Structures are given as structure tokens and as C-alpha cells.
Amino acid sequence: MAKLMDITQLIRSKNAGPFTLTFDFMFDRFENYRRVRDSGAINRELFSRLYGTPLEDVEIYSVDAARGIKVTIPRPITQGDLEDSDQYGCQMFSPLLEIEIPD
């Protein structure tokens, strides 16, 4: 098994407006992209559990031509709220780094 952070070229999160977060998983090799895509490791249940998002609000897109996977969820806290500890959403990806991807 490999960790997600070991087989992706880039993992990032960012705001997609003040109420939405997006996560990008980009791969330099199609084989790694296909391995992650087909493993089902990036799934709605994972994002629901990690970010407290209802399953029906998790959107996952795979784009073969771009060798990328995108996940969009509502922000747990609106951008700029007094309790918002990540104004740009750029640190929200960190719980995903250690996800194990089956061989």
C-alpha cells in the first residue's frame, strides 16, 4: 500500500467561494491516477467523516484527460467567520495525506 501523498504530484485545497471548498488531486502518471480513481479511496464517505459534510453534499469528479480528481464540499465554517482558522481553505487537505491506497 502507498500513501496518497506518495503517489500524487499535487494535493491541494482552496476556497471555491466563501461557502465552498475544493480539493484537487493531480498525478504525473496516468497509472497512479487510475490506481487512486479505481481504488475508491477518495469517496463521499471519507469526506463526510473528515469534514462533517452530509454525503449528498460531497461532489467528486474524475477527469482522465487531466489525470486529476476534484472534490467539492461546503465549507464547515463560512470564510471570514470569527471561528475560521483557514481563511483561504489552503490547509484543509492535510488529513488526506495519509490515506492508504491499495495496490
Long-range contacts (C-beta under 8 A, 24 or more apart in sequence): 1-100, 1-101, 1-102, 1-103, 2-100, 2-101, 2-103, 3-97, 3-98, 3-99, 3-100, 3-101, 4-36, 4-41, 4-42, 4-96, 4-97, 4-98, 4-99, 4-100, 4-101, 5-97, 5-98, 7-32, 7-35, 7-36, 7-101, 8-32, 8-36, 11-93, 11-96, 11-97, 12-90, 12-93, 13-89, 13-90, 13-91, 13-92, 13-93, 14-88, 14-89, 14-90, 15-75, 15-79, 15-88, 15-89, 16-72, 17-79, 18-75, 18-78, 18-79, 18-80, 19-74, 19-75, 19-78, 19-79, 20-72, 20-73, 20-74, 20-75, 21-51, 21-72, 21-73, 21-74, 21-75, 21-89, 21-92, 22-70, 22-71, 22-72, 22-89, 23-47, 23-70, 23-71, 23-72, 23-73, 23-92, 23-93, 23-96, 24-68, 24-69, 24-70, 25-68, 25-69, 25-70, 25-71, 26-66, 26-67, 26-68, 27-67, 27-68, 28-67, 29-67, 30-64, 30-67, 33-64, 33-67, 33-68, 33-69, 35-101, 36-69, 36-101, 37-62, 37-69, 39-101, 39-102, 41-99, 41-100, 41-101, 41-102, 42-69, 42-71, 42-99, 46-99, 47-71, 47-73, 50-95, 50-96, 51-76, 51-92, 52-76
